[in-house]
Amino acid sequence: MIALLSLLCLVLSVLAGLCLWRTNVHINALAAQLARTAAVRAEAQRMREANERLAQWQSVTESSIDSGTAAVRAVHRGIAAIPFDIFEAIPATRDTSRVVRGVHDFTSDNVYAAISLVNRLAGQRGRRLLSRGERRKREPDQNSS
């Protein structure tokens, strides 16, 4: 009878050991999965922060180009006015100079307007791409919650 109880205790001890071993394996697997999940979340956070920095840089770049274009346009106008003012002061070249100034001003206004338009469109495109990328990054998080 003691041998039977000893055998039963041995079998139960082995089964308990197997259960503990399997539980330990599952705990280790869960710990590894948790570490992977933490790494993915950290990377997602870094990507969000990078996306925010890109959006700020895009905005600053667009504003800088716009301000720079306006400054260059004003300086260009001022420099171009010097010879036109001189030629308009001379009666023999006054009429021709006014026509040439008009063509020059019209052309330069259109060039600077085109630069501003391209800058604005590039800014809109950049914002759209950044927001599309941000939406794509958020969608998996929303589905997994």
C-alpha positions in Angstrom: 0.0 0.0 0.0 2.8 2.4 0.8 4.5 1.5 -2.5 1.2 2.3 -4.3 0.9 5.7 -2.5 4.6 6.4 -3.2 4.0 5.6 -6.9 0.9 7.8 -6.9 2.9 10.7 -5.3 5.7 10.2 -7.8 3.2 10.3 -10.7 1.5 13.4 -9.3 4.8 15.0 -8.8 5.8 14.3 -12.4 2.5 15.6 -13.7 2.8 18.7 -11.5 6.3 19.2 -12.8 5.1 18.9 -16.4 2.4 21.4 -15.7 4.8 23.8 -14.2 7.2 23.3 -17.2 4.4 24.0 -19.7 3.3 27.0 -17.8 6.9 28.3 -17.7 7.1 27.8 -21.5 3.9 29.7 -22.0 5.0 32.5 -19.7 8.3 32.8 -21.6 6.4 32.9 -24.9 4.1 35.6 -23.6 7.0 37.6 -22.3 8.7 37.4 -25.8 5.4 38.5 -27.4 5.1 41.3 -24.9 8.6 42.5 -25.7 7.8 42.4 -29.5 4.6 44.3 -28.9 6.5 46.9 -26.8 9.1 47.3 -29.6 6.4 47.7 -32.3 4.6 50.3 -30.1 7.9 52.2 -29.5 8.6 52.2 -33.3 5.1 53.4 -34.0 5.6 56.2 -31.5 8.9 57.1 -33.2 7.2 57.1 -36.6 4.4 59.4 -35.3 7.0 61.8 -33.9 9.0 61.7 -37.1 5.7 62.4 -39.1 5.0 65.4 -36.8 8.5 66.7 -37.3 8.1 66.3 -41.1 4.8 68.2 -41.0 6.4 71.0 -39.1 9.4 71.1 -41.5 7.0 71.1 -44.4 5.1 74.0 -43.0 8.3 76.0 -42.2 9.7 75.2 -45.7 6.5 76.3 -47.4 6.5 79.5 -45.4 10.2 80.1 -46.0 9.8 79.7 -49.8 6.8 82.0 -49.8 8.6 84.7 -47.7 11.8 84.2 -49.8 9.9 84.6 -53.0 8.2 87.7 -51.8 11.5 89.2 -50.7 13.2 88.3 -54.0 10.2 89.7 -55.9 10.5 93.0 -54.0 14.2 93.3 -54.6 13.8 92.4 -58.2 11.2 95.1 -58.6 13.4 97.6 -57.0 16.5 96.8 -59.0 14.5 96.6 -62.3 13.0 100.0 -61.5 16.3 101.8 -61.6 17.0 101.5 -65.4 13.3 101.9 -66.2 13.2 105.1 -64.2 16.3 106.4 -66.0 14.9 105.5 -69.5 11.5 107.0 -68.6 13.2 110.2 -67.7 14.6 110.5 -71.2 11.8 111.8 -73.5 13.1 109.8 -76.6 12.9 106.5 -74.7 10.0 107.2 -72.4 7.2 105.5 -74.3 9.2 102.4 -75.3 10.5 102.1 -71.7 7.0 102.2 -70.3 6.0 99.4 -72.7 9.0 97.4 -71.8 8.5 98.0 -68.1 4.9 96.8 -68.4 6.0 93.6 -70.2 8.7 93.1 -67.6 6.4 93.6 -64.7 3.7 91.4 -66.2 6.2 88.7 -66.9 7.9 88.8 -63.5 4.6 89.0 -61.7 3.5 85.8 -63.5 6.7 84.1 -62.8 6.5 84.9 -59.1 2.8 83.9 -59.0 3.7 80.6 -60.6 6.4 80.0 -58.0 3.9 80.7 -55.2 1.3 78.5 -56.8 3.8 75.6 -57.2 4.9 76.1 -53.6 1.3 76.1 -52.4 0.4 73.0 -54.4 3.6 71.2 -53.3 2.7 72.1 -49.7 -0.9 70.7 -50.1 0.5 67.6 -51.6 3.0 67.2 -48.8 0.3 67.6 -46.2 -1.9 65.1 -48.0 0.8 62.5 -48.1 1.8 63.1 -44.5 -1.9 62.8 -43.3 -2.4 59.7 -45.5 0.7 58.1 -44.0 -0.5 59.0 -40.5 -4.0 57.5 -41.2 -2.4 54.3 -42.5 -0.3 54.0 -39.3 -3.3 54.5 -37.0 -5.6 52.0 -38.8 -3.8 48.8 -37.4 -3.9 50.3 -33.9 -7.6 50.9 -34.2 -8.3 47.4 -35.5 -6.2 45.7 -32.8 -7.9 47.5 -29.9 
